[in-house]
């Protein structure tokens, strides 16, 4: 095989691999370049945003009505519905040209939480001291270990003086 042809083949292979690797590392592949180049094109329309949030909330209400009221405090029973609701609010806010979350979206999400999850407060955990026997043991073990280490260090230092 011709050495120049082999060199040309290696060079083209290196160029192709380099192109593929740099394309994979670029952040701009999945980004709408029109928005990044001219961000003033999209203005946040608060009225349209609230209408879209209402639409997302209506769908979430329909989905949550299928969940038994006793199961509404257990996230495992409605995690899919909540994810769809969150995704809907995020995508609609970005599509309209608004940041997510913004104060209007946060107020709407808080109202949804108050409506569906107001009875889901956690029970207050009462911390209790351990029994006296356990507490005594937890205090005395580190004290005796510290004393044992001091005795061991002193004994080893005296022993090294004898051996030297």
N, C-alpha and C positions, 0 to 999 in steps of 0.2 A: 504494500500500500504506500502511496506517495506520502512522504513526511509532511509536506505542506498541507495536504488534504486532512491528515490526521490532526495537525495543529489547528486548522480552521474548524474542524469538528469539535475539538475540545473547547475552543474559544466560544463557539456558538452555544455549546452546552452550558458553560459557565455563565454566559450572558442570560440564557433562558432561566436557569436556576435563580440567579440574582434577581431577575425581574419578578419571578413568582414569589420569592421571599419578601422583597420590599413591598409588593402589592398586599401580601398577607399581613404585614406589620403596619400598614397605613391605617389611620383612624378615619380617613375621609371616605372610605369605600361605601359605608352604609349611610352617610350623612347627605341630607339634601343640600347641595352646594349653593343653590339659589338662596336658601335661607341664611346660610353662613356668609354669603357675599353681600347680600342686601337685606339686613334684618329689619329695615324700616318698612318692608312690604307688608308684614303681618302686624297688625295692631290688635291688641286684646279687646274684644267686644264683650263687655261684661253681661249685657242682656242675653246675647246668644249663648254665652258660657252658662248662665244660670238656667236657661231653657234646656241645654244639653245635660246639665247636672240633674235637673228634674227628671229627664228621660232615663238617665242611669238609675236614679233613685226609684222610679216606678218599676223598673225591671227588677231591681234588688228587692223591693217590697213583694213583688209577685213570687220571687224565688224564696224569700224568707217566710212567706205564708205557707209554703209547703213543708217547712221545718216545724216540728212540734214545739210549742211554746216552752216546754220543760227542757228542751235541748238547745235553746238559744244561747245559753251561757257556756256551752261547751263548743269551742272553736272547731273541733274535729267534725262536728255535724254540719257546719255551713262554711267551711274554709273555701270551697270551690266558688260558692256564690259571692263571698266577700272578695275573693280575688278578681272575679269577673267585674264586680262593681268598682273596685279600685282601678283596674285596668281601663274600664270605660271612662272614668273621670279623668284619668291621666291622658289617655289618647285624645279625648275630645278637647281637653284644655290645650294640648299641644297643637291639635289640628286648627283650632280657632286662633291660635297665636298667643295664648296666655301661658304664663309659667305655671308649673304644677309642683307642689301645692301653692296656692295663693290664698289670701284671706277669704275670698268668696267661697272657694272650694272647701277650705277648712271649716268655715261656718256651716256649710251644707253637710259635710261629713259628720260634724259634731251633732247636728240636728238628727241625722240618721241614727247615730249612736244613742242619743237620748231616747229616741222612739223605740228602738229594738232592744237595747242592752241596758236600760236604766235599772233593771232588777238584778243585774249581774255583779253587784258589788261583792268584793271578797270579804269573807269573815275575818274579823280581827284576830290575829294570832296572839295568844297570851303566852309570854315567855315565863317559864317556871325554873327556879333554881334547882340544881340536881340535889339528890339526897345527900345528907351530911357525910356518909361513908364515901361516896364517890368524890365529893368535893375535897375531902381530906386526902384521899389518894391522889387526886389531880394536883394538889399542892405539894405533898411530900415527895413524890417521885422526882420532880426536877430539883428539889432542894438536895436530896441524897445523891443524885447524879452529879450535881455541882461539887458537893463535898468530896465525893469519890475522885473526881477529876483533879481537884486541888491536891489531895493526898498522893495520887499517882504521879503528878508532876513533881512534887517535892521529893518523893521517894526516888524517882528517876534522876533528878538533879544531884542528890546526895550520892547515889550509886555511881554516877559518872565521875564524881570527884575521887571515889575510891579506886575506880578502874584506871584513871589517868596517871 
